[in-house]
Amino acid sequence: MAGRVLSVASECVPLVKTGGLADVVGALPGALAGQGWQMRVLLPAYPGLVDRLGGAQQVWQEADLFGAPARVLAGRVAGLDMLLLDAPHLFDRPGGPYSVDGRDHADNPERFAALSWAAAAIARDGLADGWKPEVLHAHDWQAGLAPAYLRYHGVEGVASVLTIHNIAFQGLADAGLLSALRLPGAEFHADALEYYGNISALKAGLVTADAITTVSPTYAEELMRPEFGLGLEGVIAARAERMHGILNGVDTAVWNPETDPEVHPFGLRSLGRKAANRAALAAEFGLEVPGPLAIVVSRLTDQKGIDLIPPVLEDFVAAGGGLAVLGSGYPQLEAAMRAAAARFPGRVGVHIGYDEALSHRMFAGADAVLVPSRFEPCGLTQMYGLRYGALPVVAATGGLADTVITANPAALAAGAATGIAFHPTDALAFSQALRRLVALHAQPKLWQSLVRTAMKQPVGWEMSSARYAALYESLCH
Ligand code: ADP
């Protein structure tokens, strides 16, 4: 069978994005359509979004949604069936989705409770155009209360799924807000809404959703351990049988080296043309690199292990390697990257900023992409690397562990290796991985076969959309 899914989130490409969540929410409807599931995405109407909605039609309203009237407008944007929650008192204000001038909006608990409330009401009653979902799919803490409202109001006939994209954000609210958030006081205890004296929107979703997913199988396991679960490991472990790790895919139309307008086109049958991209990349960063030319495209934060890069550079550069970095983030890590470029002129180049087009040119030109993350729910850049023949050198954690087959002797003998995974995430293991990279790169025939195997890996949504479809179906029986 197939059916209808209401997807609820605070971000969705191409309308609003602060992180990978938006990519996934924007990609799922297209991926699920191929499986016969019709998905509509409910998103807050941040400033300017209603104007971008094609054929807007009012399909839902409430006279008092957390303090003022609100309505939902349906329409299409970039091929997506969008539902925008038009609640000016909550969402029509300056700044980003969550903050202005670096400070969180003080009423974020109410704002996203309202989003979740509208989602649950739509799931219960349907829309004015006659559409009613069989499944409500909530993403991250901002939609975490939606499954809770369904459960606490005894709504039947709608299954709920909560996906964890980033457990570091839990949506904590003061316990005094319980009734303002339309939550039952009786559920404020350690087995339900309460998290160390506060209300946790994410935990509310975790304990009430019919199924929980996260964005890779390994991260699903890791979340049950204290070092990754951030205090929710017990809650997740208690619901282990309802937890599913489903890898994200990448948009293989956008990330296609044969048609990418940013690069000199190349593919499996024209791998020789990758060299032109390598030369262009080296020129763009002012580098001359005899060994492997590696890249980093990343937020510059502790999570991403960026602090581990300076300690490994001396050996890597001495062995012939070079590095081009694109990223922005913590000022001290930006400074550390700039200092590395100054220390190794011609071998290490750094571009501080966010530049989508440059990132495409970097993957096309690179021999390797470095992803030394301390934790990584799924990760996208290692998958771009596979697709563009830039071998991933990754910390063996989360989705990185699930998408890279490390070049150990057995994998090499089987022709299955696609990169190098190291463990633990520290400078010693990272440095050894880079030494291995240099050694592999020095064997041209072997290197070519690794690159080919990497480029053949399926990194699109085919397998994962089938898994989401199977999950939805299992919940509808
Ligand atoms: P996260 O969501 O934790 O930042 P992911 O690897 O899941 O990490 O997704 C990051 C996305 O942002 C990727 O598409 C990556 O290419 C992109 N990205 C990160 N930093 C930059 C940058 N400075 N310029 C261009 N793209 C970037």
Boltz pocket constraint, residues with backbone or C-beta under 6 A from the ligand:
constraints:
  - pocket:
      binder: B
      contacts: [[A, 19], [A, 20], [A, 21], [A, 297], [A, 298], [A, 299], [A, 326], [A, 327], [A, 328], [A, 351], [A, 353], [A, 354], [A, 355], [A, 356], [A, 359], [A, 378], [A, 379], [A, 380], [A, 381]]
      max_distance: 6.0
